[in-house]
Amino acid sequence: MTLKPVFRPVFVIALLGWLVAFGFIAELVLPNLVTRGIGFAYRQVGLASPFAQGRMLIEEPVETLEFEFTFHPFEDLPTRRPAALLGDGPETFFVAERRAPLIRETEFQSFLDEEGFDIATDERTGLLDVIVVDGAYFASLVLTEGDCVFVALYDVQARELVDRFPCFDASEHEINPNVTGGAWLADGGWVYRATGIGQTQTWTRQNLAAQDPDSPYGKVLRYRIDRAGAGVKLVEREVFTSGHRNPQGMAKIGDQIVLIEHGARGGDEINVLKEGGNYGWPLATFGGAYTFYSIPPDPGTIENLVLPAHSFAPAIAPANVAPCPSRIAVEYEGFDCMILAALRAEAFFIVIADFARNKVFSVEKVPTGLRTRRVRLVDDTLYFAPEKAHVFRADIADMQASE
């Protein structure tokens, strides 16, 4: 007599139900989420992080031509899809998450309820970035009001929108909040804020907004910082540059403002911003096109066109930039030195350039094993906020000293 295995679907259904329930508890119940500072950011303490999934930080020292890097994670600072790494150092760091479900668990939801707005997102993007000026916080978000999807700037202290963009044009293709960017820089009495075009496909009316002087999309905008009254205000918005697709990070490197952005199917760019400059999108790019949407082969004359200082092929998905720490910068004295964090490359890069002449000389990859979304230089130390892992610190030693 041969025994045959008995397949009972009810057992499988019960097992799947148990796994789903356990995952739900791990995501929402076990962590002790504590709101800090800006009302929609978290520093997680308590039990093991439900956010750290599937990716591992490289544990062994990573050697480059001149340096050895060692990475040290902070177990109490987990990340999922970080929009910003805020605070003055590891003791006060907190992570502002991009994902709508986490934003909805905070006091910011009450503002949305009062105004009749919602967060325009799936599981990926709601909060784009957080601008910090003299301790005041301004959140860049993608919101909805009925059928209207728009980008807004929210004054956290005043609990009000200080800027609201027009509705995205979704008549030809759906809106993708991941392509709305989120770079900013406070410098010289101004806040520079970059916003993308909000669509993945390349040749639609919404993409052409990057060339429309009356549209805020696909632009670097500039706001004057008003410190005259109580608190800090951002006023008098004006267009600084145009022709941007999906800007991700901005920093002052030397005397130049440097912006990184995603191209389409390659064509990721390092751009040096010049007032009035047109950076080409969607008329000129070193990238390709998605599906059957094409990029015009002959864009004609583009007034004030500025070419990228560097274009990546294949794409690395650049995410954020910061100045180099002195340990690295001193080795390249006389040149500009920048750290570029990247998602697809699962690495950061040491970029050596002369940005005043719009030239990049060297791009050296430092693998981390993680999709690295945010980088900050604090007290001459590099800190990174990757996806689905933990904030980590990078210690640097000279190769000669480590041998």
N, C-alpha and C positions, 0 to 999 in steps of 0.2 A: 504493500500500500504506500503510495507516495503522498506526502503531505504538501498541499498547495498553500502558498501564502494568501492570506485573506486581505483584500484591499477594501478598506472602509472609508469613503470620502468624509464621513463625519469626523474621523480622527484628524485628517489633514486640515479640515476647516477649523477644528478646535485649536490645533497647534498654531495655525496662522493667526487666529484671533488672539491667542496668548502672546505671540510675538509682537503683534501690533499694539496690544495693551501695554506690554512692557516698554516698548519704544516710546509710547506716549508719556508714560510715567517718568522715564528717564529724561525726556525732553522738557517736561513742564513742572514736575513735582520735585524731583530730587535736587536740582540745583537751587541754591539760595541766592537769588538774583537781588542785588542791592542797587537801587538807582542812585546815581551820584551826579552832582554838579549841574548838568544841563537838562535833566528830566527824561532823556531817552537814551542814556548810555549806561553801560553795565560794567561793574567789576565783580566777577563771580567768585564766591568763596564757598567752602563747604565740601561737598562730595565730589567725586570724579566728574570731570567735564563731559556733558553730553555732546559738546561741539566738536571735540577732537575725533575726527573720523577719517580713516583711510590714508592719511599721509603722515610721513615720518620725517622729522628734521634730521639732517645728516649729523651723526654723532661724532664721527672722526674728524680731526682737523683737516681743513681744506687748504691746499697750497696753491698759490698763484706764482707769478714770476718773481714778485718781490716780497710777498706777505704770506703769513699763515693765519687762517681764521678759525676760531673755535666758537661754537654757538651754544648759548645757555638759555633754555626756555623758562618762562615764569608760569608755574603750574596753576596759579590763581588768576591768570589772565587768558582764558580761552577765547577763541575767535571762531566765527562762522563765516561771515562775509563782511569784514570790517570796513566801515566808511571813514573812520577817523580813529587815531590813537591820540588821546588827549591827556593832559596832566603835565606836571613839571619833571617827572622822573619815575622810576619803577615803584616808588612808595605811593605815588599818587596817580599813576596811570589808570585810565579807564578806557574801554573800547566802546565806540558808538557803532552799532550794527546797521547794515543796510536793509535788512529783511523786515518787511512789514509786520509779521507776527510778533517780533520782539518789540518793535516800536509801539504796537497797539497795547502792550502790557504796561505802559508807562503813563505818566500824567499828560503827555502830549496828546493822548487820545481825547481828553476832555476838550481841548481846543478844537480838534477836528469835529467833534460832536456839536459844539456850539456854533461853528461856522458852516456846517453842512458839507464838509469836505471828507474825502477818504484818501488813503494812500494808493497811488496808482502803481500796482506791482503784483507780481506773482510771488514766488518764494525768493526772488533775487534782489530787487532794487526798490527801495523806498526813499531812504536817506542817501543823498549823494555825497555830501561832505559837511563838515562843520567849520565855519570861519571863526577865528578867535582874534579879537581886537581889544587890547587893554583889559583882558579878563571877561569881555562880553562875548556871548556866543550867538552866531547867526547860522541857522541850518538851511542848507540847500536841499530841496525835496522835489519829488514828482508827486503831484496830487491830482485828484479828480473832483469835479463838481458836475454831477449828472453825466452826460456824455463827453464833457470837456476834460481832456488830459493836459496838464500844464506844469511848468516848472515854477517854483516859488522860493522866495527867500524869507525865512521866519526869524524874527527877533525873539529869542528865547526869554529874555528878561521882561520885555514889554508885552509878550504874548500876542504878537500881531504880525501879519505879513507886511514886510517893508517893500517887497517887489513881487509882482505877479506877471508872468509871461502870458502871451495869448495862447489859445488852444493849439495843440499840435494838429497838423493837417494829416488826418488818417484816411482820407478819401481813396488813396491809391494803395496803401499798404499799412498794416498794423504798426502801432507804436511799440518800440522796444526801449523801455527805460534804461537798459544797460548801455545804450548808445547816447545817453545824455551827459556823460562826462562827470565832472565834479572837481576841477582844479581851482585853487585860489592862492593868493599871495597878498599880504599887507605890506606896503612899502611906500615911504615918502608921502604920507598923508592920504594915500589911496588904497583901496582894496581892489585887486584885479580878480575877476571871477570868470571862469571859462565854462561854457555850456555847449554840448554837442547838438546833433540834429535829430536824435531820437528814433531813427529808423535804420534797420540793418541793410535793406536793399539800397542800391546806390543811385538810381536815377529816377527820383520822384520829386514832386513839388516841395515836399518837406526838406529834402536834401538841398534843393536850390535856395532854401532860406539862408543857408550859409553865405550866399552871395547877395542877399537882399539887405540893403543898408537899413531898412526899417524894421527888420526882424531881429530879436535878440538871440535867436538860435544860430549855432555854428559860429559864435563870436567869443572873443575875450572882451568882457565889459569892465568898465572902471567906475567905481563909486567913490565919492569924496567922503572921508571920515570926518564927521562933525562931532567935536568934543565940547561945543559951547554950552550946551545945556546939561541936564542931569543924565548921566549915562552916555553911551556912545551910539551914534546914529550913522547909517550909511545913506547918503543922499546923492542926488544929481548923477544918475546913471548916464554913461556915454559909451559908445563903441570905441574900443581901442584897436582891435584887429579883427579880421574876418576870414572866412574860408576854412574853418576848422570842422572836422568830422566828429571825433570822440575824444576830447582832451581829458587827461587823467591826472596829471601832476604838474606842479609849477613851483619854481624856486628862484631865488636871486643867487646867481653864481657869479662871483666877481661883481662887475657893474652891469651885468646883463640879466634880463628876465628870460628864463628858459622854460619852455612848455613841451611836454611829451604827449603824444596822442596815438590812438589806434588808427591804422589804415583799414582798408577793406581787402581781405585776402592778401596779406603782406602790406608793405608800405607804411609800417609803423614809423613814426617820425620823432626826431628831436628838433624843435624849432626855437629859434632865438627871436623874441618878439620885438618888433619895431612898430611904433605908433603909425597907424594908417596902413599897415602891411596887409596884404591879401595872401593867405597861405594855400589857396587853390581849390579846396574842396567845393563841389564835386567835379570841377572842370579839369583839374590837373592833380595827378597823384602817381606815385610809383607802385601803388597797389593795384589789385584787380577788381573784378566785379562779381557779385554773388548772383547765382542762377542766371536767368535770361536778361537781367537788367544790365545794360552796357554803360560804360563810361565813354563820352564822346572822344573819338580819336584825335580830333583837332579842336582844341578849346578856343582857338583864336587868341586874340590879345587879352591878357588879364592885367588890368591896371594895378600897379604896385605889387606885382607878384613877388613873393619871397620864397626861395627854395629852402627845403629843410637842410639843417646842418648835417644831418645823418638820417638815412632811411634804412630800416631793417628788412631783410628778406633772407629766409622766411621770417614770419612774424614772431615776436617775442611777447606780445601783449604787455607793453610797458604800463606801469600802474602808478608810480610815484617817484619823486626825486628829492634829493637833499644834498647839501654841500658835503665834501669829503671831510672826515676827521683829520686832524693835523698830522697824525701818524702816517696817513697816506699822502696828504697834500704836500708835505715837505719833500717827498721824493720827486714831485713834479713841479717844483718851484718855477715860476715863470709861466705856467700854464693854468688853465681852469681845470678843476677837478670836481667831478660830480658822481654821486651814487644814484643808480637807477634801479628800482625794484621792478620785477617783472612777474607776470602770472604764468603764461604759457611756458616760458623758459624755466620756471621753478628755480629762480636764481636772482641775484642782483648783479649789476655790472659796474665796473669802475670806468668812467668815461673821462678821457683826457682831451682837452679841446682848447681852442682859442675862440671863444664865443663872440668876441668883438669883431672877428673876421668871419664868423659863421662857418667855422671849420672844426671838425672832429678828427683827431689824429689816432686815437686808440680806444677800443671798447673791449674790456677784459671781463669774461664771465666768471662769477663766483657761485657755484651751485649750492643750493640750500636744501633741495628735496621737497620744497613747498612752493605753492602758488603765493608769491610774496606781494601783498597788495599795498601796504603802507610802510614807509621808512621815516624815521625821525633822528636827527642829530641833537642829543641833549647832553650838555656838559662834555662835549667832545667824544661822546660814545654813541654808536649806532644801535638803534632799536628797530625791530621789524614787527609788523602785524600781518601774518600770513592768513590764508583761508584754512578753516577746519583744523586748527592746531592751537598753538599758544604763542603769545608775544614772546620774542626772544631777543637776546643781546648778542652782538658779535664782538668778541675780543680779538685784537689784532696784534700779531707779533711779527717782527722782521724775520725773513727767512734765514738770514745769517745768524741771528740770535737763537733760532730754534734748532740749528744744526749741531 
